[in-house]
Amino acid sequence: MRSSKILAVDMGNTNTVFALYDGQKWSRKWRLGTDSRRMADEYEVYLSVWFKNEGISFSEIENVAVSSVVPDALKELVHFLTVRFPNSPLVAKSSLAWGNEVLLPSPETLGADRRLNALAAVEFFPKVAKKRPIIIVDFGTATTFDVVNIDGNYIGGVIAPGINLASRALHDAAALLPRVAIEKPKKVCGEDTVEAMQSGLFFGYASLVTGILERLINELKVKPFVISTGGLGKTLSSEIIFDAHAPDLTLDGLRVLASRNIQSFQL
């Protein structure tokens, strides 16, 4: 009997997300700060506590899929997952059966998270994908723009510093600038340091995203379908019009990849 339950692990530069898909939805999510020094037994402690609190048994999860953009942290994570779960984890890499192509001079350099986003976008927006190119804007440690053509193939993108990274850089580099929350200020012209920083970050990033999208659209010469993902997509939605917001796009991409490479798993 085919199983549709899966534990997906998305290891980003800042956070590592563990998410349990129960066959219909992402029913549980847990988050850790990504740390390349973390050992396998530390993952054991965290997941044992999380699973115990939710009444989940390690043995009931047949399939595990992993994406990582932090090579130095991946080895210990995979070691833990291999030892603790019934089947070895599927690790997202270019040699797997993806069902699409990366049309770049060096396709192996494309981050797994970006390729997974593209894969999920085509899978879950099929009617659009056959008629229009897709641009995915992912608000993570970096803000990335990834472009998929109407054949479902990845053709390129843009990488910019993430908004939280910019905020932290301001605080770290300037002694008198505090940490500020990323939120929309009442007006552009701030009346104190916090308001001025919030204005620069919020409206500055809204302009950055809008500007890059305009340039990409000019190059594509056709109106694309634009999807936002990542936590700040909704925060900026008052200033930027996206066609869709898909908060779990990378995790969904792991599901799609697993369905194409693990015989016992189906979407």
RAPE-V614279 format. One record per pair of residues at least 24 apart in sequence whose ideal C-beta (glycine too) atoms are under 10 Angstrom apart, sorted by the first residue. I is the first residue (numbers start at 1). J is the second residue. If there is no record, write none. Layout:
{{I & J} {I & J}}
This chain:
{{1 & 264} {2 & 62} {2 & 259} {2 & 262} {2 & 263} {2 & 264} {2 & 265} {2 & 266} {3 & 60} {3 & 61} {3 & 62} {3 & 63} {3 & 262} {3 & 264} {3 & 265} {3 & 266} {4 & 62} {4 & 63} {4 & 255} {4 & 258} {4 & 259} {4 & 264} {4 & 265} {4 & 266} {4 & 267} {5 & 60} {5 & 61} {5 & 62} {5 & 63} {5 & 265} {6 & 61} {6 & 62} {6 & 63} {6 & 64} {6 & 65} {6 & 90} {6 & 251} {6 & 254} {6 & 255} {6 & 258} {6 & 259} {6 & 262} {6 & 265} {6 & 267} {7 & 47} {7 & 51} {7 & 56} {7 & 58} {7 & 61} {7 & 62} {7 & 63} {7 & 64} {7 & 65} {7 & 66} {7 & 81} {7 & 85} {7 & 89} {7 & 254} {8 & 63} {8 & 64} {8 & 65} {8 & 66} {8 & 67} {8 & 89} {8 & 90} {8 & 92} {8 & 116} {8 & 248} {8 & 250} {8 & 251} {8 & 252} {8 & 253} {8 & 254} {8 & 255} {8 & 257} {8 & 258} {9 & 43} {9 & 47} {9 & 64} {9 & 65} {9 & 66} {9 & 67} {9 & 68} {9 & 74} {9 & 77} {9 & 78} {9 & 80} {9 & 81} {9 & 89} {9 & 91} {9 & 251} {9 & 254} {10 & 65} {10 & 66} {10 & 67} {10 & 68} {10 & 69} {10 & 92} {10 & 112} {10 & 113} {10 & 116} {10 & 140} {10 & 248} {10 & 250} {10 & 251} {10 & 253} {10 & 254} {11 & 36} {11 & 66} {11 & 67} {11 & 68} {11 & 69} {11 & 70} {11 & 71} {11 & 73} {11 & 74} {11 & 77} {11 & 112} {11 & 113} {12 & 67} {12 & 68} {12 & 69} {12 & 70} {12 & 111} {12 & 113} {12 & 138} {12 & 140} {12 & 141} {12 & 142} {12 & 230} {12 & 250} {13 & 68} {13 & 69} {13 & 70} {13 & 73} {13 & 111} {13 & 113} {13 & 140} {13 & 141} {13 & 142} {13 & 162} {13 & 165} {14 & 70} {14 & 140} {14 & 141} {14 & 142} {14 & 162} {14 & 164} {14 & 165} {15 & 140} {15 & 141} {16 & 43} {16 & 46} {16 & 66} {16 & 67} {16 & 68} {16 & 70} {16 & 73} {16 & 77} {17 & 67} {17 & 248} {17 & 250} {17 & 251} {18 & 43} {18 & 46} {18 & 47} {18 & 50} {18 & 51} {18 & 64} {18 & 66} {18 & 77} {18 & 251} {19 & 248} {19 & 250} {19 & 251} {19 & 252} {19 & 254} {19 & 255} {20 & 50} {20 & 51} {20 & 54} {20 & 56} {20 & 61} {21 & 61} {21 & 63} {21 & 65} {21 & 248} {21 & 251} {21 & 252} {21 & 254} {21 & 255} {21 & 258} {21 & 265} {21 & 267} {23 & 266} {23 & 267} {25 & 248} {26 & 247} {26 & 248} {26 & 251} {26 & 252} {26 & 255} {27 & 54} {27 & 56} {28 & 53} {28 & 54} {28 & 56} {29 & 248} {29 & 251} {30 & 54} {34 & 68} {34 & 69} {34 & 70} {34 & 72} {34 & 73} {34 & 77} {34 & 141} {35 & 70} {35 & 72} {35 & 73} {35 & 76} {36 & 70} {36 & 71} {36 & 72} {36 & 73} {36 & 74} {36 & 75} {36 & 76} {37 & 72} {37 & 73} {37 & 76} {38 & 73} {38 & 76} {38 & 77} {38 & 80} {39 & 76} {39 & 77} {39 & 79} {39 & 80} {40 & 75} {40 & 76} {40 & 77} {40 & 78} {40 & 79} {40 & 80} {40 & 81} {40 & 82} {40 & 83} {40 & 84} {41 & 76} {41 & 79} {41 & 80} {41 & 83} {42 & 76} {42 & 77} {42 & 80} {43 & 76} {43 & 77} {43 & 79} {43 & 80} {43 & 81} {43 & 84} {44 & 80} {44 & 83} {44 & 84} {46 & 80} {47 & 80} {47 & 81} {47 & 84} {47 & 85} {48 & 84} {58 & 84} {58 & 85} {58 & 86} {59 & 84} {59 & 85} {59 & 86} {60 & 86} {61 & 85} {61 & 86} {61 & 87} {62 & 86} {62 & 87} {62 & 262} {62 & 264} {62 & 265} {63 & 87} {63 & 89} {63 & 90} {63 & 255} {63 & 258} {63 & 259} {63 & 262} {63 & 264} {63 & 265} {64 & 88} {64 & 89} {64 & 90} {64 & 91} {64 & 254} {64 & 258} {64 & 262} {65 & 89} {65 & 90} {65 & 91} {65 & 92} {65 & 116} {65 & 251} {65 & 253} {65 & 254} {65 & 255} {65 & 256} {65 & 257} {65 & 258} {65 & 259} {65 & 261} {65 & 262} {65 & 265} {66 & 90} {66 & 91} {66 & 92} {66 & 93} {66 & 112} {66 & 254} {67 & 91} {67 & 92} {67 & 93} {67 & 111} {67 & 112} {67 & 113} {67 & 114} {67 & 115} {67 & 116} {67 & 250} {67 & 251} {67 & 253} {67 & 254} {67 & 257} {68 & 92} {68 & 93} {68 & 111} {68 & 112} {68 & 113} {69 & 111} {69 & 112} {69 & 113} {69 & 114} {69 & 140} {69 & 141} {69 & 142} {87 & 262} {87 & 264} {87 & 265} {89 & 258} {90 & 254} {90 & 257} {90 & 258} {90 & 260} {90 & 261} {90 & 262} {90 & 265} {91 & 257} {92 & 116} {92 & 119} {92 & 250} {92 & 253} {92 & 254} {92 & 257} {92 & 258} {92 & 261} {93 & 257} {96 & 257} {96 & 258} {96 & 260} {96 & 261} {97 & 257} {97 & 260} {97 & 261} {98 & 152} {98 & 153} {98 & 154} {98 & 253} {98 & 256} {98 & 257} {98 & 260} {98 & 261} {99 & 123} {99 & 152} {99 & 256} {99 & 257} {99 & 259} {99 & 260} {99 & 261} {100 & 148} {100 & 149} {100 & 151} {100 & 152} {100 & 153} {100 & 154} {101 & 149} {101 & 151} {101 & 152} {101 & 153} {101 & 154} {101 & 155} {102 & 153} {102 & 154} {102 & 155} {102 & 156} {103 & 148} {103 & 149} {103 & 151} {103 & 153} {103 & 154} {103 & 155} {103 & 156} {104 & 153} {104 & 154} {104 & 155} {104 & 156} {104 & 157} {107 & 154} {110 & 146} {110 & 154} {110 & 156} {110 & 157} {111 & 142} {111 & 144} {111 & 146} {111 & 157} {111 & 159} {112 & 250} {112 & 253} {112 & 254} {112 & 257} {113 & 138} {113 & 140} {113 & 142} {113 & 144} {113 & 146} {113 & 229} {113 & 249} {113 & 250} {113 & 253} {113 & 254} {114 & 138} {114 & 140} {114 & 142} {114 & 144} {114 & 145} {114 & 146} {114 & 154} {114 & 157} {114 & 159} {114 & 250} {114 & 253} {115 & 146} {115 & 154} {115 & 250} {115 & 253} {115 & 257} {116 & 146} {116 & 249} {116 & 250} {116 & 251} {116 & 252} {116 & 253} {116 & 254} {116 & 255} {116 & 256} {116 & 257} {117 & 144} {117 & 146} {117 & 148} {117 & 154} {117 & 157} {117 & 227} {117 & 229} {117 & 230} {117 & 246} {117 & 249} {117 & 250} {117 & 252} {117 & 253} {118 & 146} {118 & 147} {118 & 148} {118 & 152} {118 & 153} {118 & 154} {118 & 155} {118 & 157} {118 & 249} {118 & 253} {119 & 148} {119 & 152} {119 & 154} {119 & 249} {119 & 250} {119 & 252} {119 & 253} {119 & 254} {119 & 255} {119 & 256} {119 & 257} {119 & 260} {120 & 227} {120 & 229} {120 & 246} {120 & 248} {120 & 249} {120 & 250} {120 & 251} {120 & 252} {120 & 253} {120 & 254} {120 & 255} {120 & 256} {120 & 257} {121 & 146} {121 & 148} {121 & 152} {121 & 225} {121 & 227} {121 & 229} {121 & 244} {121 & 246} {121 & 249} {121 & 252} {121 & 253} {121 & 256} {122 & 148} {122 & 149} {122 & 150} {122 & 151} {122 & 152} {122 & 153} {122 & 154} {122 & 253} {122 & 256} {123 & 152} {123 & 252} {123 & 253} {123 & 255} {123 & 256} {123 & 257} {123 & 259} {123 & 260} {123 & 267} {124 & 227} {124 & 244} {124 & 246} {124 & 249} {124 & 252} {124 & 253} {124 & 255} {124 & 256} {124 & 267} {125 & 225} {125 & 227} {125 & 243} {125 & 244} {125 & 246} {126 & 152} {127 & 225} {128 & 224} {128 & 225} {128 & 227} {128 & 243} {128 & 244} {129 & 225} {131 & 222} {131 & 225} {132 & 220} {132 & 222} {132 & 223} {132 & 224} {132 & 225} {132 & 226} {132 & 243} {133 & 216} {133 & 217} {133 & 220} {133 & 221} {133 & 222} {133 & 223} {133 & 224} {133 & 225} {133 & 226} {134 & 224} {134 & 225} {134 & 226} {134 & 227} {134 & 243} {134 & 244} {135 & 212} {135 & 213} {135 & 216} {135 & 217} {135 & 220} {135 & 224} {135 & 225} {135 & 226} {135 & 227} {135 & 228} {135 & 242} {135 & 243} {136 & 224} {136 & 225} {136 & 226} {136 & 227} {136 & 228} {136 & 229} {136 & 230} {136 & 242} {136 & 244} {136 & 246} {136 & 249} {136 & 250} {137 & 209} {137 & 212} {137 & 213} {137 & 226} {137 & 227} {137 & 228} {137 & 229} {137 & 230} {137 & 232} {137 & 233} {137 & 236} {137 & 240} {137 & 242} {137 & 245} {138 & 162} {138 & 227} {138 & 228} {138 & 229} {138 & 230} {138 & 232} {138 & 233} {138 & 246} {138 & 249} {138 & 250} {139 & 163} {139 & 164} {139 & 182} {139 & 205} {139 & 209} {139 & 228} {139 & 229} {139 & 230} {139 & 231} {139 & 232} {139 & 233} {139 & 234} {139 & 235} {139 & 236} {140 & 164} {140 & 165} {140 & 229} {140 & 230} {140 & 231} {140 & 232} {140 & 250} {141 & 165} {141 & 230} {143 & 205} {143 & 208} {143 & 209} {143 & 212} {143 & 230} {143 & 232} {143 & 236} {144 & 229} {144 & 230} {145 & 209} {145 & 212} {145 & 213} {145 & 215} {145 & 216} {145 & 226} {146 & 227} {146 & 229} {147 & 216} {147 & 219} {147 & 220} {147 & 224} {148 & 224} {148 & 225} {148 & 227} {149 & 220} {149 & 224} {150 & 222} {150 & 224} {155 & 220} {156 & 216} {156 & 219} {157 & 212} {157 & 216} {158 & 208} {158 & 209} {158 & 212} {158 & 213} {158 & 215} {158 & 216} {160 & 205} {160 & 208} {160 & 209} {160 & 212} {161 & 205} {161 & 208} {162 & 205} {162 & 230} {162 & 232} {163 & 201} {163 & 202} {163 & 204} {163 & 205} {163 & 206} {163 & 208} {163 & 209} {163 & 230} {163 & 232} {163 & 235} {163 & 236} {164 & 201} {164 & 231} {164 & 232} {166 & 197} {166 & 200} {166 & 201} {166 & 204} {166 & 205} {166 & 208} {167 & 197} {167 & 198} {167 & 200} {167 & 201} {167 & 205} {170 & 197} {170 & 200} {170 & 201} {171 & 197} {182 & 231} {182 & 232} {182 & 235} {182 & 236} {183 & 235} {184 & 235} {184 & 236} {184 & 238} {184 & 239} {202 & 232} {202 & 235} {202 & 236} {202 & 238} {202 & 239} {203 & 236} {203 & 239} {205 & 232} {205 & 235} {205 & 236} {205 & 239} {205 & 240} {206 & 235} {206 & 236} {206 & 237} {206 & 238} {206 & 239} {206 & 240} {207 & 239} {207 & 240} {209 & 233} {209 & 236} {209 & 239} {209 & 240} {209 & 242} {210 & 236} {210 & 239} {210 & 240} {210 & 241} {213 & 240} {213 & 241} {213 & 242} {229 & 253}}
